[in-house]
């Protein structure tokens, strides 16, 4: 449960930050990158549960590709949104790095028996 809460905080913040600082990720309103971030967090949690026994590298690559496709395809669902593949990949890289740290935290807490699931 703590993994989902961490994802629901980190993923929207990462997408909002990239939307503010990158010129090739342009959302019209604040709710749009927040919604994309929440969607990435929920989908990331589902894929993490599906790939539970896989390595950290496979989980991180899955998070990267999931976030890249989600950010790029968000321009087709929100009006006046412009996202390039480069902007989507940079945003996905930031999300995947944050997710990788989250995976490390969860793996460490799982191995020491402090997991709160």
C-alpha positions as CSV (number, residue, x, y, z in Angstrom):
1,X,0.0,0.0,0.0
2,X,2.9,2.4,0.7
3,X,4.1,1.7,-2.8
4,X,0.9,3.0,-4.3
5,X,0.9,6.0,-2.1
6,X,4.4,6.9,-3.0
7,X,3.6,6.5,-6.7
8,X,0.5,8.6,-6.4
9,X,2.6,11.4,-5.0
10,X,5.8,11.1,-7.1
11,X,4.4,10.3,-10.6
12,X,2.1,13.4,-10.9
13,X,4.8,15.6,-9.5
14,X,7.3,14.4,-12.0
15,X,4.9,14.9,-14.9
16,X,3.9,18.3,-13.7
17,X,7.5,19.3,-13.3
18,X,8.4,18.1,-16.8
19,X,5.4,19.9,-18.3
20,X,6.5,23.1,-16.7
21,X,10.2,22.9,-17.6
22,X,10.3,21.1,-21.0
23,X,9.2,23.1,-24.1
24,X,8.1,19.9,-25.9
25,X,5.7,18.8,-23.2
26,X,2.9,21.3,-23.2
27,X,-0.4,20.9,-21.3
28,X,-3.1,23.5,-21.3
29,X,-4.3,23.1,-17.7
30,X,-2.8,21.7,-14.4
31,X,-5.3,18.9,-14.2
32,X,-4.0,17.3,-17.4
33,X,-0.5,16.4,-16.2
34,X,-1.9,15.5,-12.8
35,X,-4.4,13.1,-14.4
36,X,-1.6,11.6,-16.6
37,X,0.6,11.1,-13.5
38,X,-2.2,9.4,-11.5
39,X,-2.8,7.1,-14.5
40,X,0.9,6.3,-14.7
41,X,0.9,5.6,-10.9
42,X,-2.0,3.2,-11.0
43,X,-0.8,1.4,-14.2
44,X,2.7,1.2,-12.7
45,X,1.3,-0.4,-9.5
46,X,-0.6,-3.0,-11.6
47,X,2.5,-3.8,-13.7
48,X,4.6,-4.0,-10.6
49,X,2.2,-6.6,-9.1
50,X,2.2,-8.5,-12.4
51,X,6.0,-8.5,-12.6
52,X,6.5,-9.2,-8.9
53,X,9.1,-11.9,-9.3
54,X,11.1,-10.1,-12.0
55,X,14.3,-8.1,-11.6
56,X,14.6,-4.4,-10.9
57,X,15.8,-3.8,-14.4
58,X,12.7,-5.4,-16.0
59,X,10.4,-3.5,-13.7
60,X,12.2,-0.2,-14.4
61,X,12.1,-0.8,-18.2
62,X,8.4,-1.6,-18.0
63,X,7.8,1.6,-16.0
64,X,9.8,3.6,-18.6
65,X,7.9,2.3,-21.6
66,X,4.5,2.5,-19.8
67,X,5.2,6.2,-18.9
68,X,6.5,7.1,-22.3
69,X,3.5,5.7,-24.1
70,X,1.1,7.2,-21.5
71,X,2.6,10.7,-21.8
72,X,2.8,10.7,-25.6
73,X,-0.7,9.3,-26.0
74,X,-2.1,11.9,-23.6
75,X,-2.0,14.5,-26.3
76,X,-4.7,12.6,-28.2
77,X,-7.1,12.8,-25.2
78,X,-6.6,16.3,-23.9
79,X,-7.4,19.4,-26.0
80,X,-4.5,21.8,-26.9
81,X,-1.9,19.4,-25.7
82,X,1.4,19.0,-27.5
83,X,3.9,16.3,-26.6
84,X,6.8,15.0,-28.7
85,X,8.5,11.6,-28.4
86,X,11.6,13.3,-27.0
87,X,9.6,15.1,-24.3
88,X,7.7,11.9,-23.5
89,X,10.9,9.9,-23.2
90,X,12.6,12.5,-20.9
91,X,9.5,12.6,-18.8
92,X,9.4,8.8,-18.7
93,X,13.1,8.7,-17.8
94,X,12.4,10.9,-14.7
95,X,9.4,8.8,-13.8
96,X,11.4,5.5,-14.2
97,X,14.2,6.9,-12.0
98,X,11.7,7.7,-9.3
99,X,10.0,4.3,-9.7
100,X,13.4,2.6,-9.5
101,X,14.1,4.2,-6.2
102,X,10.7,3.2,-5.1
103,X,11.4,-0.4,-6.2
104,X,14.7,-0.4,-4.3
105,X,12.9,0.8,-1.2
106,X,10.2,-1.8,-1.5
107,X,12.7,-4.6,-2.2
108,X,14.7,-3.7,0.8
109,X,11.7,-3.5,3.1
110,X,10.4,-6.8,1.7
111,X,13.7,-8.6,2.3
112,X,13.9,-7.3,5.9
113,X,10.3,-8.1,6.6
114,X,9.1,-4.5,7.1
115,X,6.6,-4.6,4.2
116,X,3.2,-3.2,5.1
117,X,1.2,-5.0,2.5
